[in-house]
Amino acid sequence: MGEQSAPLPIYADDSHVDGNALAGPLSEIFVGDVTICACRCGVCGATAPLARAMVYLGAGAVVRCAFCSAIVLRLTTTPQGRWLDLGEGASLCLPAPDQP
């Protein structure tokens, strides 16, 4: 097998914030704090809280795995609504509600 090259940053200066930047926008979609949910990367399989991911903000939010830099989530707001894309087989594990 050949060596893998390092993933290219989404922006030339590679400026990003952590996944906590998603707390506000995602609270408009989900009930509760999604940043504490486990996020599994569909490329490398690493699982970590969404808060640990690298978030690149621009016209929307591009969220990359903290371990391999693969895109795990994209969030964009348009006049038609919010688009939430979990690409590359990524997944979020939302905690089950407490049972009475």
Contacts in CASP RR format, 6 or more apart in sequence:
PFRMAT RR
TARGET T0000
AUTHOR 0000-0000-0000
METHOD contacts of the structure
MODEL  1
MGEQSAPLPIYADDSHVDGNALAGPLSEIFVGDVTICACRCGVCGATAPL
ARAMVYLGAGAVVRCAFCSAIVLRLTTTPQGRWLDLGEGASLCLPAPDQP
7 68 0 8 1.000
7 69 0 8 1.000
7 70 0 8 1.000
9 69 0 8 1.000
10 56 0 8 1.000
10 62 0 8 1.000
10 64 0 8 1.000
11 56 0 8 1.000
15 56 0 8 1.000
16 54 0 8 1.000
16 55 0 8 1.000
16 56 0 8 1.000
16 64 0 8 1.000
17 54 0 8 1.000
17 55 0 8 1.000
17 57 0 8 1.000
18 51 0 8 1.000
18 52 0 8 1.000
18 53 0 8 1.000
18 54 0 8 1.000
18 55 0 8 1.000
19 35 0 8 1.000
19 50 0 8 1.000
19 51 0 8 1.000
19 52 0 8 1.000
19 53 0 8 1.000
19 54 0 8 1.000
19 55 0 8 1.000
19 63 0 8 1.000
20 35 0 8 1.000
20 51 0 8 1.000
21 55 0 8 1.000
21 57 0 8 1.000
21 61 0 8 1.000
22 34 0 8 1.000
22 35 0 8 1.000
22 50 0 8 1.000
22 55 0 8 1.000
22 61 0 8 1.000
22 63 0 8 1.000
22 75 0 8 1.000
23 33 0 8 1.000
23 34 0 8 1.000
23 35 0 8 1.000
25 61 0 8 1.000
25 75 0 8 1.000
25 77 0 8 1.000
25 82 0 8 1.000
26 34 0 8 1.000
26 35 0 8 1.000
26 75 0 8 1.000
27 33 0 8 1.000
27 34 0 8 1.000
28 82 0 8 1.000
29 82 0 8 1.000
29 84 0 8 1.000
30 94 0 8 1.000
34 50 0 8 1.000
34 92 0 8 1.000
34 94 0 8 1.000
35 49 0 8 1.000
35 50 0 8 1.000
35 51 0 8 1.000
36 49 0 8 1.000
36 50 0 8 1.000
36 51 0 8 1.000
37 49 0 8 1.000
37 50 0 8 1.000
37 92 0 8 1.000
37 93 0 8 1.000
37 94 0 8 1.000
37 95 0 8 1.000
38 47 0 8 1.000
38 48 0 8 1.000
38 49 0 8 1.000
38 50 0 8 1.000
38 92 0 8 1.000
38 93 0 8 1.000
39 47 0 8 1.000
39 48 0 8 1.000
39 49 0 8 1.000
39 50 0 8 1.000
39 52 0 8 1.000
39 53 0 8 1.000
39 72 0 8 1.000
39 73 0 8 1.000
39 90 0 8 1.000
39 91 0 8 1.000
39 92 0 8 1.000
39 93 0 8 1.000
40 46 0 8 1.000
40 47 0 8 1.000
40 90 0 8 1.000
40 91 0 8 1.000
40 93 0 8 1.000
41 47 0 8 1.000
41 65 0 8 1.000
41 67 0 8 1.000
41 68 0 8 1.000
41 70 0 8 1.000
41 72 0 8 1.000
41 88 0 8 1.000
41 90 0 8 1.000
42 70 0 8 1.000
42 72 0 8 1.000
42 87 0 8 1.000
42 88 0 8 1.000
42 89 0 8 1.000
42 90 0 8 1.000
42 91 0 8 1.000
43 65 0 8 1.000
43 68 0 8 1.000
43 70 0 8 1.000
43 88 0 8 1.000
44 65 0 8 1.000
44 67 0 8 1.000
44 68 0 8 1.000
44 70 0 8 1.000
46 65 0 8 1.000
46 66 0 8 1.000
46 67 0 8 1.000
46 68 0 8 1.000
48 66 0 8 1.000
48 67 0 8 1.000
50 63 0 8 1.000
50 73 0 8 1.000
50 92 0 8 1.000
52 66 0 8 1.000
53 63 0 8 1.000
53 64 0 8 1.000
53 65 0 8 1.000
53 66 0 8 1.000
53 72 0 8 1.000
53 73 0 8 1.000
54 63 0 8 1.000
54 64 0 8 1.000
54 65 0 8 1.000
54 66 0 8 1.000
54 69 0 8 1.000
55 61 0 8 1.000
55 62 0 8 1.000
55 63 0 8 1.000
55 64 0 8 1.000
56 62 0 8 1.000
56 63 0 8 1.000
56 64 0 8 1.000
59 76 0 8 1.000
60 74 0 8 1.000
60 75 0 8 1.000
60 76 0 8 1.000
60 77 0 8 1.000
61 73 0 8 1.000
61 74 0 8 1.000
61 75 0 8 1.000
61 76 0 8 1.000
62 71 0 8 1.000
62 73 0 8 1.000
62 74 0 8 1.000
63 71 0 8 1.000
63 72 0 8 1.000
63 73 0 8 1.000
63 74 0 8 1.000
63 75 0 8 1.000
64 70 0 8 1.000
64 71 0 8 1.000
64 72 0 8 1.000
65 71 0 8 1.000
65 72 0 8 1.000
65 90 0 8 1.000
70 88 0 8 1.000
70 90 0 8 1.000
71 87 0 8 1.000
71 88 0 8 1.000
71 90 0 8 1.000
72 86 0 8 1.000
72 87 0 8 1.000
72 88 0 8 1.000
72 90 0 8 1.000
73 84 0 8 1.000
73 85 0 8 1.000
73 86 0 8 1.000
73 87 0 8 1.000
73 90 0 8 1.000
73 92 0 8 1.000
74 83 0 8 1.000
74 84 0 8 1.000
74 85 0 8 1.000
74 87 0 8 1.000
75 82 0 8 1.000
75 83 0 8 1.000
75 84 0 8 1.000
75 85 0 8 1.000
76 82 0 8 1.000
76 83 0 8 1.000
76 85 0 8 1.000
77 83 0 8 1.000
86 92 0 8 1.000
END
